[in-house]
Amino acid sequence: MIVESSEQVPRLKWPRRFPVPRDFGVAKNSRIIEGKSWPEPEGATRIATLRIYRYEPDNDGPPRIDTFAVDLDDCGPMLLDALIWIKSKVDSTLTFRRSCREGVCGSCAMTIDGTNWTACTRAMDELSEPSTIYPLANLPVIKDLVSDQTHLFAQHALTEPWLHTETPAPERERIQSVDQRRALDGSYECILCFCCTSGCPSHWWNGDRFLGPAALLTAWRWLADSRDEGRGERLDSLDDPFRLYRCHTILNCTRTCPRGLNPGKAIGEIKRMMLERGG
């Protein structure tokens, strides 16, 4: 008998099989409970149901899942539009980050139907019915859909994401050829939404020491830059059993990048550069 869900009980207690029982080992005040179901808007003919994670730090109660009915004819086409609609017309206490609404800033990253993505680039007609909305996984939750990314930005800063030079600055700019500039494609476009790092199992296990795919993609962006003169120092800072080599090429990072980037490949390029330097 194969256990297919957390609700199913195996006939045999040995050997033990996965998945483990729901809430196994979870602190009592962290177990998610069913929250409030808000009524459907009057007169609405096209409705989408959103089940949204709610957590209030000032309340001693556990996190909950609230259910909202969204009038699709009264809001924009994207999930972020629906969240703004809920906050404006249903529950003003719903908390989430947003800024550009164009998939450029990375502020509205969250877990949508089990996949990390940006709410402003996920269309409502692409969602499940009902759809589940959670904050990014593996991060402390500040409130509702807002996670604490302080640690991730600190890891990003460790890569020193600026140009390292030793030669005197030219009168104008440091020139690159077309091919040298093209080498940066696929790395400089990162918007630091941290969808990749949140979805990385290696970062779940070793987040205190493994830099994670977002930071390592940034590291590769500067290692690949022909104008940078600090390659040796950059590689030295990454030559650590955990900072770089905890990546096991699971590639969740590549699957969940809303910009279509490939952090897994970038990490592989850094490892190749390490081997070439060692040889």
Summary of the structure (lengths in Angstrom):
residues: 279
radius of gyration: 22.2
end to end distance: 50.9
largest distance: 76.3
contacts: 782
relative contact order: 0.10
helix: 30%
strand: 14%
